[in-house]
Amino acid sequence: MNKKSIKYFVEKEKKKIGVEAIKKINVLVEDYVEKIVKKACRNADFAGRKILKEEDIK
């Protein structure tokens, strides 16, 4: 997620955000995406596919 997107969501709540907070949000988002991708890869493996499909992401 880029800095502009994060600022947009924060400004919708009528607040401002610091640089360190943006960095922390990016770390959390990366961790979340990593977990989702690992689980989706496992689901694709069970289905015998090498390509991730939408149904693999749950």
C-alpha positions as a LaTeX table, in Angstrom:
\begin{tabular}{lrrr}
\hline
Residue & $x$ (\AA) & $y$ (\AA) & $z$ (\AA) \\
\hline
Met1 & 0.00 & 0.00 & 0.00 \\
Asn2 & 1.47 & 3.34 & $-0.89$ \\
Lys3 & 1.76 & 6.45 & 1.26 \\
Lys4 & $-0.92$ & 8.31 & $-0.71$ \\
Ser5 & $-3.50$ & 5.55 & $-0.18$ \\
Ile6 & $-2.88$ & 5.42 & 3.55 \\
Lys7 & $-3.13$ & 9.21 & 3.85 \\
Tyr8 & $-6.43$ & 9.12 & 1.93 \\
Phe9 & $-7.98$ & 6.68 & 4.42 \\
Val10 & $-6.69$ & 8.67 & 7.39 \\
Glu11 & $-7.95$ & 11.98 & 5.99 \\
Lys12 & $-11.41$ & 10.45 & 5.56 \\
Glu13 & $-11.42$ & 10.18 & 9.37 \\
Lys14 & $-10.39$ & 13.85 & 9.59 \\
Lys15 & $-6.98$ & 13.04 & 11.10 \\
Lys16 & $-3.34$ & 13.34 & 10.08 \\
Ile17 & $-0.69$ & 10.63 & 10.15 \\
Gly18 & 3.03 & 10.59 & 10.85 \\
Val19 & 5.72 & 8.97 & 8.72 \\
Glu20 & 6.47 & 6.28 & 11.32 \\
Ala21 & 2.79 & 5.35 & 11.53 \\
Ile22 & 2.69 & 4.94 & 7.74 \\
Lys23 & 5.73 & 2.65 & 7.91 \\
Lys24 & 4.11 & 0.55 & 10.63 \\
Ile25 & 0.88 & 0.22 & 8.63 \\
Asn26 & 2.89 & $-0.91$ & 5.61 \\
Val27 & 4.61 & $-3.60$ & 7.69 \\
Leu28 & 1.25 & $-4.84$ & 8.99 \\
Val29 & $-0.23$ & $-4.91$ & 5.48 \\
Glu30 & 2.79 & $-6.81$ & 4.12 \\
Asp31 & 2.50 & $-9.40$ & 6.91 \\
Tyr32 & $-1.22$ & $-9.83$ & 6.23 \\
Val33 & $-0.68$ & $-10.24$ & 2.48 \\
Glu34 & 2.12 & $-12.73$ & 3.10 \\
Lys35 & $-0.17$ & $-14.89$ & 5.25 \\
Ile36 & $-2.92$ & $-14.79$ & 2.62 \\
Val37 & $-0.54$ & $-15.73$ & $-0.20$ \\
Lys38 & 0.98 & $-18.62$ & 1.76 \\
Lys39 & $-2.47$ & $-20.03$ & 2.50 \\
Ala40 & $-3.58$ & $-19.55$ & $-1.11$ \\
Cys41 & $-0.45$ & $-21.33$ & $-2.37$ \\
Arg42 & $-1.20$ & $-24.24$ & $-0.10$ \\
Asn43 & $-4.79$ & $-24.41$ & $-1.39$ \\
Ala44 & $-3.52$ & $-24.36$ & $-4.99$ \\
Asp45 & $-1.07$ & $-27.17$ & $-4.16$ \\
Phe46 & $-3.90$ & $-29.32$ & $-2.80$ \\
Ala47 & $-5.84$ & $-28.68$ & $-6.01$ \\
Gly48 & $-2.80$ & $-29.67$ & $-8.09$ \\
Arg49 & $-2.35$ & $-26.25$ & $-9.69$ \\
Lys50 & 0.68 & $-23.98$ & $-10.04$ \\
Ile51 & $-1.42$ & $-20.87$ & $-10.61$ \\
Leu52 & $-3.31$ & $-19.13$ & $-7.80$ \\
Lys53 & $-6.98$ & $-18.59$ & $-8.52$ \\
Glu54 & $-9.55$ & $-16.47$ & $-6.74$ \\
Glu55 & $-11.06$ & $-19.51$ & $-5.02$ \\
Asp56 & $-7.67$ & $-20.24$ & $-3.39$ \\
Ile57 & $-7.84$ & $-16.98$ & $-1.47$ \\
Lys58 & $-10.13$ & $-17.37$ & 1.51 \\
\hline
\end{tabular}
